[in-house]
Structure formats: structure tokens, C-alpha cells
Amino acid sequence: MADEMLYYEDFEEGRQFESAERTVSAEEIVAFATEFDPQPMHIDEAAGKASILGGLSGSGWHMSSIAMRLFYDSVIVRSAGEGGPGIDVMEWRKPLIAGDTVRLTIKVKSRRPLASRPGIGLVTMEHTMTNQRGERIMRMEAPAMLRMREPQAVVEAAR
């Protein structure tokens, strides 16, 4: 199944996907922050250590961007996706510190066919990012729209 295209029908409630690991460097944190969120704790090691975060830390937006890339690489690239209508929940629970190695777990929370778009289903997933110590550093819930493999069978099953 790993190399097969994933459709709406493949996203049963409770199904989980795991991403690869990614180690985040100080240089990457500073580059992202310099461009998008130049707060002192994101661009200066000393300021990061002096802050409540305890070290040079990635912006929450950087963490979210990394989560998106990990989600893309582990799920979206092999899905019949049609985009997403937004994010319902975004929580940055602990800092992303330079040198951290992160992983993303994606769990299907719910799904339903879209009456307004025949052949498309809405799948809500919970994305949890953990660091090398197994600490949850980010959590997000977001719906995604996916094409159905067999739209007629899904419609009939929903009746």
C-alpha cells in the first residue's frame, strides 16, 4: 500500500501515518526567522538563551512549515488531494530548539462526503509533532479534501 495512490476511502477514522525524522539546524532557524519572524529569540543565540524558551528557537510558523513539509512527504505526495479549506486548531506547545529532531504523526479524526462537491470527501486529521525526547511540541487539526476512488459506492454507503 505504501506506493499506491491514497483516496478518500483509504482515510478510515483512526488510521495513522508517520513521517520521517528531520533535524533542524540553527542556520535553518535563523534563515526562516530572518525572512518571516525576526524576533530576537529566533535570530540570536544569546537572546534565545536569555528568553523563557531556553535557546535559539524556531518560530511557531517555522514549526508549522516543517509540519507541512513532513505531511507532504509522507501523505500528500501520494494522495488524490484537492487542497484544504483551512486549519481548525494550531497549538505550539513547546519550543523547537536548534538541533531538535522532529517527527510528525498524522491521525484521521473524521471524514465525510461533501454534498456540495460530488466525488470529494472531507477528511479531518490531527497532526502531532514530537521532538527526539518524545515531547509534543506542536498539534494541529485540519481538514483536507480528497478525491474518491469510487464516488458512487461512497454515496450509496452514506445513505
Backbone torsions as a table, in degrees:
resi	resn	phi	psi	omega
1	MET	NA	-23.6	-173.0
2	ALA	-58.3	-33.3	-177.1
3	ASP	-98.4	-2.2	-178.8
4	GLU	-83.8	152.8	175.8
5	MET	-67.5	136.6	179.0
6	LEU	-99.5	130.0	177.8
7	TYR	-115.5	173.9	179.1
8	TYR	-44.8	-46.1	-176.4
9	GLU	-60.6	-23.5	-177.6
10	ASP	-82.9	-6.7	-177.4
11	PHE	-101.9	67.5	178.8
12	GLU	-72.2	147.8	177.6
13	GLU	-56.3	133.5	-179.8
14	GLY	94.6	-17.2	179.6
15	ARG	-64.1	141.2	-179.8
16	GLN	-122.3	148.4	174.2
17	PHE	-125.8	144.1	178.0
18	GLU	-118.8	137.5	177.1
19	SER	-89.3	172.1	168.9
20	ALA	-73.3	170.2	175.8
21	GLU	-87.2	155.4	176.5
22	ARG	-143.2	127.3	176.4
23	THR	-95.8	133.2	-175.0
24	VAL	-104.1	122.1	-177.3
25	SER	-89.3	160.7	175.0
26	ALA	-60.1	-40.7	-178.8
27	GLU	-62.0	-40.9	178.7
28	GLU	-65.1	-42.9	179.6
29	ILE	-61.0	-47.6	-178.5
30	VAL	-64.9	-41.7	-179.5
31	ALA	-62.2	-46.6	179.4
32	PHE	-63.0	-48.8	-177.0
33	ALA	-64.2	-39.3	179.2
34	THR	-58.4	-38.9	-179.2
35	GLU	-79.4	-41.3	-167.0
36	PHE	-120.5	-23.3	-174.8
37	ASP	-154.1	69.1	-171.0
38	PRO	-77.7	45.9	174.1
39	GLN	-73.4	149.8	-174.2
40	PRO	-53.6	-41.6	-177.0
41	MET	-69.0	-10.4	179.1
42	HIS	-102.0	-13.6	-175.7
43	ILE	-123.2	-8.0	-176.0
44	ASP	-136.4	121.3	-177.5
45	GLU	-56.1	-46.9	-177.8
46	ALA	-64.1	-42.1	178.2
47	ALA	-64.9	-37.7	177.0
48	GLY	-63.4	-44.1	179.0
49	LYS	-66.2	-33.5	-180.0
50	ALA	-78.2	-15.3	-178.3
51	SER	-83.1	172.6	176.5
52	ILE	-67.8	-10.4	-178.5
53	LEU	-81.7	-21.9	173.4
54	GLY	83.2	7.6	178.8
55	GLY	172.3	173.1	175.5
56	LEU	-58.2	119.4	-172.9
57	SER	-124.2	145.2	176.5
58	GLY	-72.8	143.0	173.6
59	SER	-59.4	151.3	173.6
60	GLY	-58.1	-34.1	178.3
61	TRP	-68.8	-32.9	175.4
62	HIS	-66.4	-45.6	178.2
63	MET	-57.4	-43.6	179.9
64	SER	-64.0	-38.6	178.5
65	SER	-66.7	-39.6	176.2
66	ILE	-63.3	-43.1	178.2
67	ALA	-59.2	-41.3	179.3
68	MET	-62.5	-42.1	179.8
69	ARG	-65.3	-43.4	179.0
70	LEU	-63.9	-38.7	177.0
71	PHE	-64.3	-44.5	178.1
72	TYR	-58.5	-51.4	-175.3
73	ASP	-64.6	-30.4	-175.2
74	SER	-98.9	-22.1	-176.0
75	VAL	-132.4	-57.1	-170.5
76	ILE	-59.9	-41.5	-176.6
77	VAL	-56.5	-25.3	-179.1
78	ARG	-116.4	25.1	-179.1
79	SER	-115.6	155.2	174.8
80	ALA	-87.8	56.8	-174.8
81	GLY	-78.5	150.5	177.8
82	GLU	-125.8	20.9	179.0
83	GLY	95.8	-172.4	-179.2
84	GLY	-140.9	147.0	-177.4
85	PRO	-84.7	2.6	178.9
86	GLY	143.7	-166.4	-180.0
87	ILE	-125.0	131.5	179.9
88	ASP	-87.7	-39.0	-177.2
89	VAL	-138.6	136.2	172.9
90	MET	-139.8	117.0	-179.9
91	GLU	-125.8	127.1	172.8
92	TRP	-104.6	100.8	-168.7
93	ARG	-88.1	-34.5	179.2
94	LYS	-142.4	158.0	-179.0
95	PRO	-71.3	151.2	170.1
96	LEU	-94.1	108.4	-174.6
97	ILE	-99.4	142.0	178.0
98	ALA	-49.9	131.1	-178.4
99	GLY	97.1	-12.6	178.4
100	ASP	-64.3	145.3	172.5
101	THR	-110.9	122.7	-174.5
102	VAL	-115.7	159.5	178.0
103	ARG	-143.4	150.5	179.6
104	LEU	-117.2	132.4	171.3
105	THR	-111.1	129.5	-179.2
106	ILE	-115.9	123.6	-178.7
107	LYS	-122.0	131.4	177.8
108	VAL	-74.9	121.2	-179.2
109	LYS	-93.5	-43.4	-178.9
110	SER	-160.3	166.4	176.6
111	ARG	-157.3	153.8	177.3
112	ARG	-161.0	147.0	174.0
113	PRO	-68.0	148.0	176.7
114	LEU	-93.0	116.8	179.0
115	ALA	-63.6	-32.6	-177.7
116	SER	-78.0	-14.9	-179.0
117	ARG	-136.6	84.8	179.8
118	PRO	-55.0	136.9	179.1
119	GLY	89.5	-0.1	-179.6
120	ILE	-123.6	140.2	175.2
121	GLY	-121.4	155.1	178.3
122	LEU	-106.2	122.6	-178.5
123	VAL	-118.1	120.4	177.4
124	THR	-96.4	128.4	-177.2
125	MET	-124.3	147.0	173.6
126	GLU	-102.3	126.9	-179.4
127	HIS	-109.6	121.9	179.3
128	THR	-121.7	122.2	177.4
129	MET	-101.6	131.1	177.3
130	THR	-121.7	156.1	176.6
131	ASN	-97.4	-175.1	-176.0
132	GLN	-64.7	-15.9	177.1
133	ARG	-93.6	3.0	-179.3
134	GLY	78.9	12.0	179.4
135	GLU	-82.0	136.5	177.0
136	ARG	-75.8	118.4	-179.4
137	ILE	-107.4	-19.3	178.8
138	MET	-150.4	145.5	173.7
139	ARG	-140.6	136.8	-179.8
140	MET	-140.3	142.6	169.6
141	GLU	-120.4	129.0	-176.9
142	ALA	-151.4	140.0	174.4
143	PRO	-85.9	151.6	175.4
144	ALA	-133.0	146.4	177.0
145	MET	-98.1	130.8	-178.8
146	LEU	-131.3	140.1	174.6
147	ARG	-68.5	149.7	176.8
148	MET	-91.8	143.5	176.3
149	ARG	-70.7	-44.3	-178.5
150	GLU	-132.0	81.4	-174.4
151	PRO	-55.0	-40.8	-177.3
152	GLN	-64.6	-40.4	179.8
153	ALA	-65.1	-37.5	179.1
154	VAL	-67.2	-43.3	179.8
155	VAL	-62.0	-44.8	-179.5
156	GLU	-65.5	-38.1	179.4
157	ALA	-67.5	-30.2	-178.7
158	ALA	-76.4	-15.3	-178.9
159	ARG	-77.0	NA	NA
